[in-house]
Amino acid sequence: MTQALHGGDVSEFGRRFEVDEESVLDFSSNLNWFLPEMEDEAWLELKESAGAYGEASGRGVSRQIAEVFGYASSQIMATAGSIEAIYLTAQLLRGRRILIGRPGFADYARAFAGAEVRYWDLSIDDESLNWAEVVIFGSPNNPTGVRYRVDEYQARWPGKTWLVDETFVEFSREKPTAPLEDLILFRSLTKSWRIPGLRVGFLLTSNQEWIKQLAGLQPPWSVSAVAQAWAQASLHHESQQKVEAAIQAQLSERDAMMARLGKMEGFKLHPTDANFFLIELPHGGALNLWEQLGEKGIMVRSGEGFAGLIADRFLRIAVRQRADNERLEAALREAVASL
């Protein structure tokens, strides 16, 4: 099976549109663009860790995550981003009947390749939930940005295993879901702490048997020595406060950006509880619009790569700083007028 499509592939985008990578304006990566990049001095301090193995289990990072986010360390397993947590959990539960929410992140289906899988539209009344043993979905969902409450599903459909991808939950104005015995949560620091290349995430559950089994499935050094050194230096409450302040600034800009775009004709904006949102062209033309933006060096996500989303009707847009957003808005206005 080939890799699923993801955002942030600036190199491939630059080759396709014959533009220099440094000049690409990336709206395909849903990062915390209001958080400053790590300073050169801080990167140099991590250099020494690249020549060492580090801790094979990543337990030290698990303890730091637990301390910063207020969980028991026994509920946490540090992973190479939330994506590893998803794939490890798929190994654990592959022999069961799997129900995957759509539209959604394409890697859910890829992780459960070979399992007995069905799809559902995330409706709480969908009878497909009666069939399922394991249910997986995102909240806030990627690509829609919609926040779903797992407790409502649990009350309506008891006795199931719930897998909830909360990669973007720090960008939601609602609190993260609490760990439970029948629930595995997937979390990420790569987006909110703006460290996608370091691959730091975790899974969260109060089910100790699952934690034990998942730890047995995880390869050693999944969390690299460099990632461990970063966590030791940067993953603490003072930094968390800066992250949270940057997120609030980004959400304010999101609301302002959507208000400005909402005055434009030719497409529909979908409500969101994340740091990205969907633009829908009801009559199609999104792929053409994606191309036109690409020719201007602006990179957004089309509906391609998202299970259950019509590729030619949707674009997913991240929220960046005001000047970048205004450049995108001007390009959108010009491109939509020509459709």
N, C-alpha and C positions, 0 to 999 in steps of 0.2 A: 504494500500500500504506500502511495506517495505521501509526502508531507502535506498537512493541511495548510491553507493559505493563512498568513498572518500579516499584520501591519509592521511598519518599521523597517522594511527591506529597502533602505535608501540606495544601496549599491545597484540592485536590480532595476529600480526605478530610474536611476541616473543613466544606466546603459540604455534602457528602452527609449527614454526621451532625449538622450544625448545632452544631458546637463551635468554639471559638476556636482558631486555629492554635497559639497559644502554649501551650495546655493539652494538645495532642495528645502522647501518649507513643508515639514512633515506634520500633517493633520491625521495621519493614520495610526499613530502611537498615542494611546490614552495615558500619558504620563502626567505627573504633577508638574506641569510646566512653570508653575509659579515658585517652585522650590529651586534655589540656585544650584548649579552643578557643583560637584565636589571640587574643592580647590586643589591646585597642582601639588601643594605641600602635603595635603592629606593623602593623595594618591601615592606620592613618593614614600610615605610612611608605611604603605601596604606592600611596597616592593619586596621587602625581605621575606614576606610570607609566601611569595610565589616559589621560593626555593625550598619549601618545607611541605610535608604531607598534611599537617594539621590533624585534628581529631577525626578519626574515621567515622564515628557515629553522628557527629554534629550535635551532641547533647548540650555542649556549652551554649550554642546558639539557641537551642530549645529553651534553656533556662533563661536566657536574656529576653527572648520573645515573651515568655510567660511573665517575667517581671514587668516589662514595659506595658503589656496589654492587660495585665491583671488576671491571668489564668493560673491554674495549678500547673507546674511543670510536667506532671504526669499526664496531662491532657494534650500536650503539644508534641509534635514531631516535626523538626525542621526539615525542609526539603529544598531541592533545587528549583525554586519558584513553585507556584501553585500547580503548574503543569505536571511536575513529577508526582505531586500528591494525588492528582487525578489518575494518572497512569498506574501508580502503585495500588490505589484502591480498586481500579478495574481488575487488576490481577487477583486481588483478594475475593472479589464478588462475581467473577466472570461466569460461574456456573448457574447463576440465577436469572430470572426473567427481568430484563432491564427496560425501563421506560425513560426515554430521553425527551426533554422539553424542547419544542421548536416554536419560533426561531431560536437558534442558540449557537454556541461556540462549537465549531466543527470537530474539535478534538475529543468531545465526549464520545461521539460515534467511533472515532478512530481508536480511542483507548479501549473501547469495548468490542472491537472487531472480532468476529468469531463467536460472540455471545448471542443469545436469543434476545433480540432488540426490537422494540416498537417505539413509535413516536407519538407525542400528544401535544395539544395546543396550549398547554399550561392552564386550561380551565379547571377549576376545582370540581366541577360536576362531570368531567369527562370519564366515561365508563372504562376507559383504558387503564385507569388507576386501579380498578378492581383486579385486572389481570396481573399487574406488576408486583414483583417482590422488591425490586430496588428502583428508586426514582431519583433522577439527577436533573438539575436545572441550575441556572445562574440567578443570583439576586444580589445587587442589581444585575439584570440579565444583559448579556452581551450577544447581540448588538442593540437591543431596544432601550436599555437603561432602566427598565421597569423593575421595581422592588417587589418581591413576593414574600409573604410571611409563611414560613414553613409550618408554624404552629397551627395555622388554619387548615392546611392540608393534612397534618397529623390528626387533628380532631375529626376531620371528615373521613379519613382513610387510615385507621390505626393498623398496627401490626406490620408495617413496612420498614425498610431501610431507606433513609433519606440522605442523599448526597447533595449538598448545596454549595455552589461555587460563589463565594463572597469575595472574589478577587478585588472588586471595586467597592466593597462595603464602606471603606473609609471615606469615600466621596458621597455617601448617602447621608441624609440628614436624620436617618433613623439609626438606632443602635445596632451593632452586630448581633447575630443570633447567638444565644448561649449554648454551650456544648451539652449534648444529651446522649443517652445510651444508644438510641436508635438512629443517631445522626452523625455524619462526618462532614465537617466544614472545611472548605479549601480557601486559604488566605494567601495573600501575596504582599511583599514589601516592594516589589520591583516597580510598581506603578506609583504608589503613594510616596515612597522615599526616593524615587527617581534613580533607581539602580538596576535597570533591566539587564545589563550585561553581567551583573554579579549573581543573578539567579538565587534570590533568597525568598523563600515562602515557608508555609507550614500547613499541616493539617491539624484539626482540632476536634476532639471527641472525648466524652467521659467514659467511653467503652474501653476498659483497660485491655481486654482480650484482643480487640482490634488493634490497639496501639502496639501490642506485643507482636502480633502477626505481621503488621505492616513494617515494623522495624526489621523483622526477619527477611522481608522481601526487598528492602532498600539496599542498593549496592553501597559499599564503603566509600567514603569521601564524596558523597553526592553534594554535600555542602562543602565547597572547596576551601582550602586554607586561606585564600584571599578573601572569600566571603566571610569566613570566621574572623579574620583580622578586622575586616570592616565592621562587623557586628560588635566586636569588643571595643572598638574605638568610637563608634557612632550610634549604636543602638541603645539609647538611654532616654530618660524622661525629658531632659533638656532639648534634645534633638526632636523628640516627638512633638513637643510644643511648637517648634518651628514648622514641622511638617503639617500639623493641624492648622496653623495660621495660613500657610500657603494654600492648603485645600480650601479654606473658607474664601480666600481671595479668588481662587479659580472658580468656585461656585458662583460668586457674585458676578464675575465676568461672564460665566456661562449664561446666567439669566439675562444680562444686558445684551449679549451677543444674540441670543434667541429672540429677544424683543426687537432688535434691529432687523434680523432676518425675517421675522414674522410680518414685516411691512412689505416684503417683496412678494410679487405674484409669480406663479408658475410651479410652486411646489408647496408641500405641507411639512410642517415640523411636528415631530412626535414628542410628547412630554417625557422627561427623563429624571432619574434620581442618581445620575452618575456624572462623570466629567466628560461625557460625549453625548451625542444625540443623533437621531436619524432624520435625514431629509428624504421625503418621498415624492417622486414624480409620478402621479397617479396614472398617467398615460404613457409612461416609459420615457427613455432617453437618458437614464442615469449613466449608462456606460459611455455614451457620447459625451456627457458632461464630465465624466471622469477623465476622458481623453483630453478634452479642452483644458481642464485644470492642469493636467500633467504637462501639457505643452507650455504652460506658464511656470513650470517648476513647482507646482503645488500638488502635494500627495495626500489623497484622501482614500478611504476604503469604499469600494463598491459593495454591492450585495453578494458578490462572489465570495465563496468561502464560508458563508454562514448558512447552516442547514435550515431550510424552511423559509428563506428570504429570497424574493424574486430579484435577481441580479440587476435587471435593467430598470428597476423602480426605486432603488434605495441607494443612498450614500450615507456612510457613517462618518461623522465629523467630530474630531477631538476639539478641546478648548485650549487655546494658547493665550499668550499675552495680547493685549489690546491691539498693538500695531500689526501683529501677524494676523489676527482675526479680521481686521479691517482690510488687509490685503486680500484675504480669501473672499470676503464679502464683495469687494469690487469685482473680483474675477468671476464670482458666481453671477452677479448681476449682468455682467457682459455676456457670459456664456448662456444663461437662461434666455436672454433676449433673442439669441440666434437659433434656439431650438424650434 
